[in-house]
Amino acid sequence: MNPTLRAPLVASALFFLSCLPATAQNGAAYTSDAEFTVVADFDGDGRTDTALIDRATGAIRVAYQPSPGAHSWSATRATGLPNLSGVSSGRLLLLARDALVVTAPDANRLLLFDLPDTTAPALASEVFVPGI
């Protein structure tokens, strides 16, 4: 992919994510050089969970909060999408819990993951955005 097209692609994907209907609060996403951190309610229990996503490999680990102040880490799950450039979360697949969204410029798509518990596989729903 042409490097000059990467920034507009990522910006368009994130704009698309912000336009999707979501009835609940979306979690915050934090960025570092090595990883993304996303705070959301992935299991739908009303408590905040935290996902760490490795930018280079796309690997996901989620810290679920089964009781206030206690965290249970999932095993590492693969997204199948390396060199991630953006993440988000929100009530995109179900109204009961948040889904994780990842994207990368070379993929030319968004991947939505439903991560309801520590043992659920990370199966992606692909979203292709026309016009990007």
N, C-alpha and C positions, 0 to 999 in steps of 0.2 A: 504494500500500500504506500502511496505517496505520502511522505512525512508531513507535507503541508496540509494534507486533508485530515490528519489525526485530531488536531485540536477542534476543528469544527464538528467532527464526528462525535467526539466525546461531549462537547457542549450540546449538540442536538439530542444525544441520548439522555443526558441529564435533564434537559428541558422537557423531553417526552415523559420522563418519569414524574416530573413535577405536575404534569397535566393529567395524569391518571387519577380517576376518582378514588379517594381513600376516605373512609368514614371515621377512622381512628387516627390518633396521633402517630406520625412517623417518627422513628428513632433517629438519633443523631449519629452522624458518621464522622469519624476523625481519621486524619491521614498522616502517615509518616513515610519516610523513604522506603521502609521495608514492608509495611503492612497497613491495612485499614482496620479500624475498630468501629463496629456498629452496635448501637444500643437499641434494643427493640424487645417486644414480647413475642418470641418465636413459638412458645408452647401454649399461649393463650390463657395463662393462669393469672394474668393481671400483674405479675412481677416482672421486673426488668431483667432481661438476659443480655449477654454480651457475646458478640461474634468477633473473632480475630481472623482476618483473611490475609494470607501472604500474597503480596503483589506479584512476585516473580513466578510462583508456582500455581497460584489460585487455590491453595489448600485452605480449608475452613475448619476452625475449632470454635465450638459454642460452649459458653459457660451458662448453663441453665440455673435458675434460682428456685429450687424446689420448696424452700422455706426462706423467710426473710433473713438475709445475711449469709446464707449458706449457698455454695455454688457447686455444681456437678458438671465437670468437663466432659464433652463428647470426645470420641476418637477423631482423629483428623479425617476429613472427608475431601475428596477431590471435586473441583468444579469442572475440570477438563478444559479450562480456559487459562492459559498462562499470560503473563504480562498485563495484569489488570490495570485499568486506568480509572475506574469509577465503581462505586458501590452505593446502594441505598437500601431502604427497607420500607415496608408499609403493608397495609391490608390489601394486597394486590391479587391474591389467589382465593383467600377465604376471609370472611368478616370476623372470624373468631380469633385469628392470630396473624402476626406479621410474617411476611415472606422476605427473603434476602434477594437482592438484585445485584448482579455483577455485569461488567462490560469491559471489553478491550477493543482498541482500534482495529486490530487485524481480524477480529471476529465478525464485525459488521452486524452485531445482534446483541440483544440483552438476554441474560439467563436468569430466570426466576426460580428460587429454591424454597420449598416448604420444608422446614426443619423442626417438626413438632416435638421431638424427644432425642435423647442421646443415642438411640439405636437406629433411628430412621435413616435410610440411605439418602444421599444428596442427589435426587433425581431432578433434572432441570426441565423447565418449560421454556422453550425458546420463543423469543419475540423478535420478529424481523420488522424493522421500522422502514416503511417505504419512503423514498425521497432522500435518504441519507447517502 
